[in-house]
Amino acid sequence: MNNDLLSILLIAIGLSADCFAVAFSASMSNHNYRLGQILRAGASFGLFQAAMPLLGWLAGKTLVDYISSYDHWVAFGLLAFISGRMLWESSRSDHGREKKIDITHGISLLVLSIATSIDALAVGLSFAFLKVNIVIASPIIGAIAFLITIIGFIIGRRAGRYLGRWSGIIWAVILLLISFRILFTHIL
């Protein structure tokens, strides 16, 4: 694999799928995100997606083997918690209007950034074994995640306008499905 740019791009797109799903579903639920909020979320997701392969690459086999036995449980727990919170928030009403959920700051942004990038840690370990140039791969992964997150927000905004009140519930269910996918791909 050494520095096969196409392989790195395909891996980056695969790692960014959860970022897209989170951005899409969040924007569906709250289609009032401003450009600054979208860029902040994209930058956070991209930064974590770039940092995790680097950490995996640096950590070496011993640490990653220790973490890999439960990293899927951590990602599952974080996403399930956020999903449950979003279902609860979506079911509450604020003077007859649904409350808009903002994932672009604070603990929600941090938790989602970590949860969507945990798989990238293992990718970083494999990059070390395959002798991939991490200085090239890590920024590419981060940049792709940034772009895909922004695309997710844009497409989700349009879908949310058509789905109305149901979009918040759909968003929470999508997060829950992502958490189960992470869990089952590591268990099976």
N, C-alpha and C positions, 0 to 999 in steps of 0.2 A: 504494500500500500504506500510505502514511503511518503510521498507528498502528492498523491493523486488528488488533484483539486476537485474532480468530479465526485469522488468518494466522500471527500470532506463536505462538499455542498449537500449531497444526499443525506449524509448523517445529520448535518445541521438542520435540514428541513424536517427530518424525522424527529429530532429532539425538540423542534419548535411546535410540533403539533399540539401539545398541551397548552402552550402559550396562546396559540390561535384560538383554541376552544375556550379558554378562560376569557380572553379579550372579547371574542364573539358573543359569548353568553352574557358577560357583564354589560356589554354595550347594548345588547338586546333588552336587558332589564332597565338600563338607564341610558337612553340615547341622547342625553344632554351633556356628555363629556366634552370638554373644551380641548382644543389642540394641545395646550400645555399639559393637561392631565393625561392625554393619550401618549404624548411624548415621554412623560415621566414614567408611566407604566411600561412603555416599550423599552426605555433605557434600563429600568430595573430588571425586567425579564431578560433583556440582552446581556446585562452585566453579570447576572447570576448564571446564565447559560454559558457565558465565556469563562467565568471563574471556576465553575465546577469541573470541567475537563482539565483545567490547569491544576487544580487541587488534586484530582485523581492521578494525574500524571506525576505530580510531585510526591504524593503520599506513598506510592509504591505498593507492592502486592500485600504486605502484611496489614497495613491499616485498612485498605479497601476491603480485604477479605473479612476483616472484623466488622466493618460497617455494613457490608453487603448482606449480612445475615439478617439485618433488621431495617435497612433503609427504606424498603417498600412499606413497612408498617408505619414508619414516620411519615412518608408521603401520604399514605392512605389516611392516617389520623388527621393530618393537617387539612387535607382537602375535604374529608368528611365533616370536620368541625366547621369549616367555612361554609360548606354546603348546607349543613343544618342551620347555621346562623342565617344564611340567606333565605332558606325556606321560612324560618320564623319571621324574619323582617318582611318578606313578601306577603305573608298572611296577615300582618298587622296593617291597620290603616291609620292614616294621619289626617284627621278632618275629612274623611271620605276619599282621600287620595292615597295611592300607594306611596310608600317611602322609597326614595331613590337610593340605591346602594352604590357607594363610591369605593372602588377597590384601588384607587390611584394614589393613596397615601396611607401612612401609618402602618399599624400591625397587619392589616389585610394585605397590603402590597408586599410587605416583607414575607409573610407566611406563604402567599401565592408564588412569589418569586423563588423561594426555597423549594416548595413542593413541586413546582413544574420543572425544576432543574436537577433534582436528585439523580435521575438516570444519567445525566451528563457526567457524573462522578465516575461511574463505571466505564463510560466511554473514554474518559481521560486515562484510566488504567490501561485499557486496551491500546490506546494510542502509544503508550510507553512501550508496550511489548512489540507493537508493529513499527516502532521507530518513526512515527509520524512527527513532523516538525510542529510542536505545540505552539510555537510562536506564530505560525501561520494559521493553524487550525482553530485555536481559541478565539481570535478576533473574528474569523469568518463565522463561527458558530454564533457568537454574540450579535454580529450584524444581521445575520439571517433571522435570529429570534426577534430582534428589534423590528425589522421590517414585517415579519409575519404577524407580530402582535398588533402593529398599526393596521394592517390589512384586516385582522380579526375585528378590531374596533369599528372600522368603516363598514364592513359587511354586516356586523351585528347591529349597528345603528339602524340600518335600513330594514333589517328583518324585524327589529323590535317595534318599529312604527306600525307594522302590520299585525303584530301579535298582541300588542297592548298589555293589559294586566297579566296575562299568562306568561309573559317573557321572564319575569322574575322567578317564577316557579320553574320554568324550563331551564333557566340558568343554573339554579340550584341542583336540578336533576342532572344536568350535564356535568357539573363538578363532581357530583356523587358517582356518576358513571366513570369519570376519569380516575377517581380514587380506587374504585373497584378494578378497573383495568390495570392500574399499576400493581395492585395487590395480587391479582390473579396471574399476571405475566411473570411474577417472581416466584409464586408458589407452585404453579404448574410447570 
